[in-house]
């Protein structure tokens, strides 16, 4: 095998698996991109560990190691909680997040034997990026393993300056929300090369020229429209954002650009270790210090209250005893639901026709459970 074409793998035993969170608008090709990453890494004899977090998808072009659909029945969530499609996806993701500690345990066990852990997120981008469950999942994996966000862009649909600016603003908001290493992935370059996007990012005047030549930029009197002026201003604001952003072009159909993408992923490991990890450690130390201070204050106030109560009613303390032999009965509201790792081997009823979307009773599914 030619070393120059081999997949980048962490050098040294101390390096952990790299987590790649794929995020993008509906139709940008996230699942196809994950499938291409999967086939690329398998060809390099470095198979990844894949998590599917989209409960509503009926088919994925890859075999995930952990699939949210094995735990949550999306159709039943909508039925039991009287929800629409987006509300059902959000609630299913929230339910899955309550068991994400099990997912992390499985991922940590595999982190020593794989180079990459890939998360495929729901097609409705706002459900993952702006929900509490999405933030919990992102923070949990980023605090455990080196993590990078891959923002997938539908290149053919970004040729219009307004659409390009919308994608860049959304990417900017996700970057500053997650504070993680960030890679812009211009997908579908076999249909539309991404050279124009790179030119617009690095040459302010080129974007201004494209914006001026686009229809609808002037009113009847020849003056720039409000939206034209706004995009001009936004392009100036985002100029600094572009300077520190990694962008690659890939084709999920042909596999072109995958080596460049994984080179960017490995380069992001250094950014994670130098910028994100120290900030995470500082935030964790500050949080622990605040919690410790709150605990000490709470204990001090409790002891003062107990002293006052005993002084007023000394006989009451004798009747207030705890019997360790008594245990509260579990009401069954938190029945055990285990996350399934498909790579551990077959389980009863593993082959499911997902197009039928029926409850998988053989998998002992116990969610959803309405209020």
Buried (B, 14 or more C-beta within 10 A) or exposed (E): EEEEEEBBBBEEEEBBBBBBBBBBBEEBBBBBBBBBBBBBBEEBEBBBBBBBBBBBBEEBEBEBBBBBBBBBBBBBBBEBBEBEEEBBBBBBBBBBBEBBEBBBEBBBEBBEEBBBBBBBBBBBBEBBBEBEBBBBBBBBBBBBBBBBBBBBBBBBBBBEBBEBBBBBBBBBEBBEBBBBBBBBBBBBBBEBBBEBBBEBBEEBEBBBEBBEEBEEBEEEEEEBEEEBEEBBEBBEEBEEBBEEBBBBBBBBBEBBBBBEBBBBBBBBBEBBEEEBBEEBEEEEEEEEEEEEEEEEEEEEEEEEEEEEEEEEEEEEEEEEEEEEEEEEEEEEEEEEBEBBBBBEEEEEEEEBEEEEBEEBEEBEBEBBEEE
